[in-house]
Amino acid sequence: MEKEVLLRVKDLKKHFNMGKKEILKAVDGISLDIYKGETFGLVGESGCGKSTAGRTMIGLYDRTDGEVIFNGKDVHTMSEKERFQFHKQMQMIFQDPYASLNPRSTVKEIISEPMEVHGLYPDRKERLERIYQLLEDVGLNRDHANRYPHEFSGGQRQRIGIARALALDPDFIIADEPISALDVSVQAQVVNLLKRLQKEKGLTYLFIAHDLSMVKQISNRIGVMYLGHIVELTASNQLYKKPLHPYTQALLSAIPIPDPDIEDKRERIILEGELPSPLDPPSGCVFRTRCQHAMEVCAKEKPVWQEIDTDHFVACHLYNDQVGNNEKKDILVNIR
């Protein structure tokens, strides 16, 4: 059975003008499909452009180029009326649960605001029951409705943010690092909550994060992002079992293993140097300045995005059959 594409991103670019001549290429040509009912994880280091990509997909940022097709319509060419309806279908959970909640509003007012904007539940009693139900759905109770954000813990505030995102009964939610500002003990609770809500309400997620170990717990497929580009994309289990791109391998090697004997013996891949500036990205492959397998061709040509295995895509010269190199062959033997 063919999967239904809910969101299609085609060669999306988001550049920021930083001066007369300087252009910051935060997102520089990414393409992906997100299927209805799945969780797509988008991971990478801070500054790689993943949050900018999410905000551009939902229309908080205007695109520089490319397309964002949601339910067959381009988000960035919608009429005002279409955009109004679109925001009922796609919502966002933000990284900082305190900064994204109005400190002067009660929880009841925060959750009811999107309902008022869209004219839902005009009956006051019905709206209040809907708010109580949303609070219970996210693990809070109706007594919390009259409290203010500062009266809650970080995990509870994020639950309020999730309840607000659910207020319009959306189909698609972009979760922008929803657990990175929370204590480790709370992160798993929020991830389990998101998984439960997805199952109950048939939601589709774009889950943005930098922690690969946590992304594995919730994502069906994962895209690995580096300096404005997606360098690898495949099913979650496949990515952890057989990472192809050197950057993905380095990220996975940083995840601690709870067995001290294995952890002590395994080899950690250390990336040399700092993340290059998106104001002046490297020529050819953007990862070459930190890659231990970099070849001469990496500086000259941008790697081709290609399918190496079934639904396993990568952009790396190591897998380009037209690039002949003895060193490359030795590397591939070790990887495969």
GIBELHU-V173502 format. One record per backbone hydrogen bond with DSSP energy under -1.0 kcal/mol. CO is the residue of the C=O (numbers start at 1). NH is the residue of the N-H. Records with the same first field share a line. If there is no record, write none. Layout:
CO=NH ; NH
This chain:
4=36
6=71
7=34
8=69
9=32
10=67
12=29 ; 30
13=64 ; 65
14=27
16=24
22=18
24=16 ; 26
27=14
30=12
32=9
34=6 ; 7
35=38
38=205
39=220 ; 221
40=207
41=223
42=209
43=225
45=48
48=228
49=53
50=54
51=55
52=56
53=57
54=58
55=60 ; 61
65=13
67=10
68=75
69=8
70=73
73=70
74=77
79=83
80=84
81=85
82=86
83=87
85=88
86=90
89=171 ; 172
91=174
93=176
96=100
98=101
102=105
106=110
107=111
108=112
109=113
112=116
113=117
114=118
115=120
123=127
124=128
125=129
126=130
127=131
128=132
129=133
130=134
131=135
132=136
133=137
134=138
135=140
136=139
141=144
142=145
144=147
145=108
147=107
148=151
149=152
153=157
154=158
155=159
156=160
157=161
158=162
159=163
160=164
161=165
162=166
166=169
171=204
172=91
173=206
174=93
175=177 ; 208
179=182
183=186 ; 187
186=190
187=191
188=192
189=193
190=194
191=195
192=196
193=197
194=198
195=199
196=200
197=201
198=202
204=173
205=40
206=175
207=42
208=177
211=215
212=216
215=218 ; 219
220=236
221=41
222=234
223=43
224=231 ; 232
226=229
228=28
229=226
231=315
232=224
233=313
234=222
235=239
236=240
237=241
238=242
245=249
246=250
247=251
248=252
249=253
252=255
259=263
260=264
261=265
262=266
277=280
278=25
285=288
287=290
291=294
296=299
297=301
298=285
306=314
309=312
312=308 ; 309
313=233
314=306
316=319
317=320
320=323
325=329
326=330
327=331
328=332
329=333
330=334
331=335
332=336
